[in-house]
Amino acid sequence: MQKFKANWQITKNWQLIFPFIGLVALGYSSFKLAGLFISKENLAILIGLGAVIFFVLLKFILKIFEKLEKNGKSITDGN
């Protein structure tokens, strides 16, 4: 948990609510997107596709944050 807090620059415990809310929102969005692609009659396939979409979007968002962090460091370094 300390490594997670250090990576995301979390200094107070109450700030952990923001990553939690982000994961819940991403999970809900993934489930709703999966519902657009397949019928809602088969719940197991819907949840499986939602999980796949969740992990794809999570990797995509983390890549975006990584690029933003690199750009932010280069701007503050004056390069």
C-alpha positions in Angstrom: 0.0 0.0 0.0 2.9 2.4 0.7 4.3 1.8 -2.8 0.9 2.6 -4.3 0.6 5.8 -2.2 4.1 6.8 -3.3 3.5 6.1 -7.0 0.3 8.2 -7.0 1.7 10.9 -4.6 -1.0 10.2 -2.0 -0.1 11.8 1.3 -3.4 11.4 3.3 -5.5 8.3 3.7 -8.7 10.1 2.6 -7.1 10.7 -0.8 -7.4 6.9 -1.5 -11.1 7.6 -2.3 -10.1 9.0 -5.7 -8.5 5.9 -7.2 -11.3 3.8 -5.7 -14.0 6.1 -7.4 -12.0 5.9 -10.6 -12.0 2.1 -10.6 -15.7 1.9 -9.8 -16.5 4.3 -12.6 -14.3 2.4 -15.0 -16.0 -0.9 -14.0 -19.4 0.6 -14.5 -18.5 2.1 -17.9 -17.0 -1.2 -19.0 -20.2 -3.1 -18.0 -22.4 -0.6 -19.9 -20.1 -0.7 -23.0 -20.3 -4.5 -23.0 -24.1 -4.3 -22.9 -24.0 -2.3 -26.1 -22.1 -5.0 -27.9 -24.1 -8.1 -26.8 -27.5 -8.8 -25.5 -28.1 -8.6 -21.7 -29.7 -12.1 -21.6 -26.5 -13.9 -21.0 -25.0 -12.3 -17.9 -21.9 -14.5 -17.8 -20.7 -13.4 -21.2 -21.7 -9.8 -20.4 -19.5 -9.8 -17.3 -16.7 -11.5 -19.1 -16.7 -9.0 -21.9 -17.0 -6.2 -19.4 -13.9 -7.5 -17.6 -11.9 -7.6 -20.9 -13.0 -4.0 -21.7 -12.1 -3.0 -18.1 -8.5 -4.2 -18.4 -8.0 -2.8 -21.9 -9.3 0.6 -20.8 -7.2 0.5 -17.6 -4.0 -0.2 -19.5 -4.9 2.6 -21.9 -5.5 5.1 -19.1 -2.3 4.1 -17.3 -0.3 4.6 -20.5 -1.9 8.1 -20.9 -0.9 9.0 -17.3 2.6 7.7 -17.9 3.0 9.9 -21.0 1.5 12.9 -19.2 4.0 12.4 -16.3 6.9 12.3 -18.7 5.7 15.4 -20.5 5.2 17.2 -17.2 8.8 16.4 -16.0 10.3 17.5 -19.3 8.4 20.9 -19.1 9.6 21.5 -15.5 13.2 20.5 -16.4 13.2 23.2 -19.1 13.8 20.7 -22.0 
